Amino acid sequence: MTTHGADLHQVDKPVEVRFPLTAEQVQGDRAAWPWLPGWVAEVCGPDEWQVVVQAPGLGRTAEGEIPEPGVPDEELFFPACFRDSSEIREPAPEAEAGT
């Protein structure tokens, strides 16, 4: 069950957010967009958050270029988006080792 309200996702909290990875997905059904890792950058209203989508392959250099392999995430820029509670969820629990 989704709880609505500004306290659902706090600033800097890790979340998963629906975000398109391809031009085809941008033009397609938002409900089919993949869930990607990110974090809450700002609480904008009672049911709106700005989320930075920090998924592999989305980071760019300051010049907007695809980075060389091995560049740490801290040196990259990631896209941000505005989402309501239907497009944000808690991160999936990581599988335990050996399971």
C-alpha positions in Angstrom: 0.0 0.0 0.0 1.3 3.4 -0.9 1.2 6.1 1.7 0.8 9.6 0.5 2.3 12.7 2.1 5.5 14.6 2.1 7.0 12.4 4.8 6.9 9.3 2.6 10.3 10.0 1.0 12.8 12.2 2.8 15.7 14.1 1.2 18.7 11.9 0.5 16.7 8.7 1.0 17.4 5.9 -1.5 14.4 5.0 -3.7 13.5 3.3 -6.9 11.9 5.5 -9.6 10.3 4.8 -12.9 12.5 6.3 -15.6 12.9 5.6 -19.3 16.2 4.3 -20.6 15.5 4.5 -24.4 13.8 6.8 -26.8 11.2 4.1 -27.4 10.4 4.0 -23.8 10.0 7.8 -23.6 7.4 7.5 -26.3 5.7 4.4 -24.7 3.6 3.7 -21.7 5.1 5.3 -18.5 3.8 2.3 -16.5 6.2 0.1 -18.5 9.3 2.2 -17.7 11.8 0.3 -15.6 12.3 0.9 -11.9 15.8 2.4 -11.5 17.8 3.3 -8.4 18.0 6.9 -7.3 17.7 9.2 -4.3 15.3 12.0 -3.2 16.9 15.4 -3.9 13.9 17.5 -2.8 10.4 17.2 -1.4 8.4 19.5 -3.7 4.9 19.1 -2.3 2.5 16.7 -0.6 2.8 14.1 -3.4 5.8 15.3 -5.5 9.5 14.6 -5.2 12.5 15.5 -7.3 14.6 12.3 -7.7 18.1 11.9 -9.0 18.2 8.7 -11.1 21.6 7.2 -10.3 21.5 4.1 -12.5 24.5 2.6 -14.3 24.9 4.1 -17.8 23.0 7.3 -17.1 25.9 9.3 -15.6 27.6 12.0 -17.8 30.6 14.2 -17.5 30.3 18.0 -16.9 30.4 18.4 -20.7 27.5 16.0 -21.1 29.7 13.2 -22.6 29.6 9.5 -21.9 32.4 9.0 -19.3 35.4 6.7 -19.8 35.1 3.4 -17.9 36.1 3.6 -14.3 35.1 7.2 -13.6 33.5 7.2 -10.1 29.8 8.2 -9.8 30.9 11.2 -7.5 32.4 12.8 -10.6 29.4 12.3 -12.8 26.1 14.1 -13.3 22.8 12.1 -13.3 19.4 13.0 -14.6 16.7 14.4 -12.2 13.0 14.0 -12.6 9.8 15.0 -10.7 7.6 12.1 -9.6 4.5 11.4 -7.5 4.1 8.5 -5.1 2.8 6.2 -7.9 6.3 6.3 -9.6 8.5 6.1 -6.5 9.0 3.1 -4.2 11.2 1.7 -1.6 14.3 0.0 -3.0 13.9 -3.8 -3.5 15.7 -5.7 -0.7 19.0 -7.1 -1.8 19.2 -10.9 -2.0 21.1 -12.4 0.8 24.4 -14.2 -0.1 23.8 -17.9 -0.8 20.1 -17.6 -1.6 
